């Protein structure tokens, strides 16, 4: 029953659930489960399994270099664009 409830809860954003995170992650789900059910799983794969069961998949963020100059990147993309 709790697993079904978790699936319903994480269909909404973490912020709407009172969790200070912009998207669901293992740490955000850990906080939700601990607060709502007073339960803590032993390992992160347990939380990943809950996310997967709820229809979520994992995505790594794209790399962006802090020193990048957006104008130079745009100019380079325009100059290398295929006709």
N, C-alpha and C positions, 0 to 999 in steps of 0.2 A: 504494500500500500504506500509506503513512504517513497519508494522508487517512482511510482506513478505520480505522486504529489510533486516530487522533485522535477520530473519531466514537465509538469504543468507550470511550475514556478519559473523554470528557466526559459520558458517561451517568451517571457518578458525580459526587459533589460535588467542588468544587475542594479542600476541606479533606482529603478522602480521597485526593487525588492529591498532597498535600504542598504545595498552593498556599494561601497565607494569605488566602483570600477566601471569603465566605459563598455566593456565587453566581458563575456564569460571566459574564465580561465580556470585552471586548477585551483589557484589560490582564492579566487572569488567564489567558486563552488564550495570549497572547503569552509569558507566563512559562512555561507548560507546554510550548509548542512549542520554545522556546529551550532549556529544560532537557533535554527528552527527545530532540530531534532536532538540536540545535545549528544551528537555522535561525531567521532573523528575516525576516519579510516587510517590504517597504518601507513599506506604508501600512495603516492600520486597516481599510479596506474588505476587505482580504484575510482578516483574522481574522473580520470579520462574515460573509463568504461561508462560511467554515468552520463557523461557528455555525449559519448558515441551512441549510447542507447536512446538518447533524446534527439538524435538526428544532427548533432554538431560534428564538424570535422575540423582538423587542425590546419592552420595556415601560418606560415612564417612571414613576418613582415619583410617587405622589400628593403634591401640595403640602400641607405642614402648617406652619402658622405657629408659631414657637417661643413667641410670647406668648399663644397660645390657652390659655384656662382650660377644661379638660375638663368641669368641672361646669356652667359657663355654656353650653357647646356642647350638652351633654346636655339641660339645661333648655330651651334654645331649640328643640331638635329635638322634645322632648315637647310644647311649647306650640304648635308649628306643624304638628304631625302632623294629617293629615286623618282625620276620623271615618269 
